[in-house]
């Protein structure tokens, strides 16, 4: 009996042919694997040290194109930036901590599941702290004369008055308020200038001139005017 036949028809025996193609996976390599750069606004830093160029090599892929990304260690977006060429630029310091770590990710364009990683550590303390505002008055001391009394008629009028100038350092505003012995007086043609003019007669005295930063009475400086009487030698009054 022919077991290969049933109902006088042969069995259909399928033939399976397996084609196995061995191909290496796409691999991505980034260099340098680790780098240190300074915050962009770090004091005294050379700008070249606030950025780093990353290079990439892609193996077993039709092209060597990659996309770049900056992330923090938790996977959230990073604070630095990286362009299409792999140039990473550090952020401003702001409130970011010293030693902050950023992760650089290079993803193969031909296989988005193939990536390479590098690490950037951000260094620096940020910009130099803004100095406290201060004021300086020039001159600090002046000696003037009364225009009247004693022999003061021998004194030129220029010796009865004195210009004072106030200079503001480190402040957002340079507007000053002027005071003479604690009493507010008007500045000369500009807030930074004050013209002291002595009038009448009197005895030897000191007058305190104060320049104060407008809106901040704690920022001030003082000068002293000493007012004399002139006596012509040999003349007794």
Residue pairs with C-beta under 8 A, 6 or more apart in sequence:
4 10
4 11
23 60
24 59
24 60
25 60
25 111
25 114
26 58
26 59
26 60
26 61
26 108
26 110
26 111
26 114
27 58
27 59
27 60
27 114
28 56
28 57
28 58
28 59
28 66
28 106
28 107
28 108
28 114
28 115
28 116
29 56
29 57
29 58
29 59
29 116
30 54
30 55
30 56
30 104
30 106
30 116
30 117
30 118
31 54
31 55
31 56
31 57
31 118
32 52
32 54
32 118
33 118
33 119
34 118
34 119
34 120
34 121
35 52
35 88
35 118
35 119
35 120
35 121
36 120
36 121
36 122
36 123
37 49
37 50
37 51
37 52
37 88
37 90
37 120
37 121
37 122
37 123
38 45
38 49
38 50
38 90
38 122
38 123
38 124
39 45
39 50
39 90
39 91
39 92
39 93
39 96
39 122
39 123
39 124
39 126
40 50
40 89
40 90
40 91
40 92
40 93
41 92
41 93
41 126
41 127
42 50
42 93
42 123
42 124
42 125
42 126
42 127
43 124
43 125
43 126
43 127
43 128
45 124
50 89
50 90
51 87
51 88
51 89
51 90
52 87
52 88
52 120
53 85
53 86
53 87
53 88
54 68
54 82
54 86
54 87
54 88
54 104
54 106
54 118
55 86
56 64
56 66
56 86
56 106
56 116
57 64
58 64
58 65
58 66
58 108
58 110
61 108
61 110
61 111
61 114
62 110
63 109
63 110
65 108
65 109
65 110
66 106
66 107
66 108
66 109
67 106
67 107
67 109
68 82
68 83
68 84
68 86
68 104
68 105
68 106
69 82
69 104
69 105
69 107
70 77
70 78
70 79
70 80
70 81
70 82
70 88
70 102
70 103
70 104
70 105
71 77
71 78
71 102
71 103
71 105
72 78
72 79
72 101
72 102
72 103
73 101
73 103
78 102
78 103
79 91
79 96
79 100
79 102
80 88
80 89
80 90
80 91
80 102
80 120
80 122
81 88
81 89
81 91
82 88
82 89
82 104
83 89
86 106
88 102
88 104
88 120
90 120
90 122
91 122
92 126
93 124
93 125
93 126
93 127
94 126
96 122
98 122
98 123
98 124
98 125
99 121
99 122
99 123
100 121
100 122
101 119
101 120
101 121
101 122
102 119
102 120
102 121
102 122
103 117
103 118
103 119
103 120
104 117
104 118
104 119
104 120
105 115
105 116
105 117
106 115
106 116
106 117
106 118
107 114
107 115
108 114
108 115
130 170
131 169
131 170
132 170
133 168
133 169
133 170
133 171
133 172
133 213
133 216
133 219
134 168
134 169
134 170
134 171
134 219
134 221
135 166
135 167
135 168
135 169
135 176
135 211
135 212
135 213
135 219
135 220
135 221
136 166
136 167
136 169
136 221
137 164
137 165
137 166
137 209
137 211
137 221
137 222
137 223
138 164
138 165
138 167
139 162
139 164
139 223
140 223
140 224
141 223
141 224
141 225
141 226
142 162
142 164
142 196
142 223
142 224
142 225
142 226
143 225
143 226
143 228
144 159
144 160
144 161
144 162
144 196
144 198
144 225
144 226
144 227
144 228
145 152
145 155
145 159
145 160
145 198
145 227
145 228
145 229
145 230
146 152
146 160
146 198
146 200
146 201
146 202
146 227
146 228
146 229
147 155
147 157
147 160
147 198
147 199
147 200
147 201
148 200
148 201
149 200
149 201
149 202
149 229
150 201
150 229
150 230
150 231
150 237
151 229
151 230
151 231
151 232
151 235
151 237
152 201
152 229
152 230
154 230
154 232
155 230
160 197
160 198
160 199
161 195
161 196
161 197
161 198
162 195
162 196
162 225
163 188
163 193
163 194
163 195
163 196
164 178
164 193
164 194
164 195
164 196
164 209
164 211
164 223
165 192
165 193
166 176
166 178
166 192
166 193
166 194
166 211
166 221
167 174
167 192
168 174
168 176
168 192
168 213
171 213
171 219
173 213
173 214
173 215
174 191
174 192
175 191
175 213
175 214
175 215
176 187
176 191
176 192
176 211
176 212
176 213
176 214
177 184
177 191
177 211
177 212
177 213
177 214
178 184
178 185
178 186
178 187
178 194
178 209
178 210
178 211
178 212
179 185
179 209
179 210
179 211
179 212
180 196
180 207
180 208
180 209
180 210
181 207
181 208
182 208
182 210
185 194
187 193
187 194
188 194
188 195
191 214
194 209
194 211
196 207
196 209
196 225
198 225
198 227
201 229
202 227
202 229
203 229
204 226
204 227
204 228
204 229
205 226
205 227
206 224
206 225
206 226
206 227
207 224
207 225
207 226
207 227
208 222
208 223
208 224
208 225
209 222
209 223
209 224
209 225
210 220
210 221
210 222
211 220
211 221
211 222
211 223
212 219
212 220
213 219
213 220
231 237
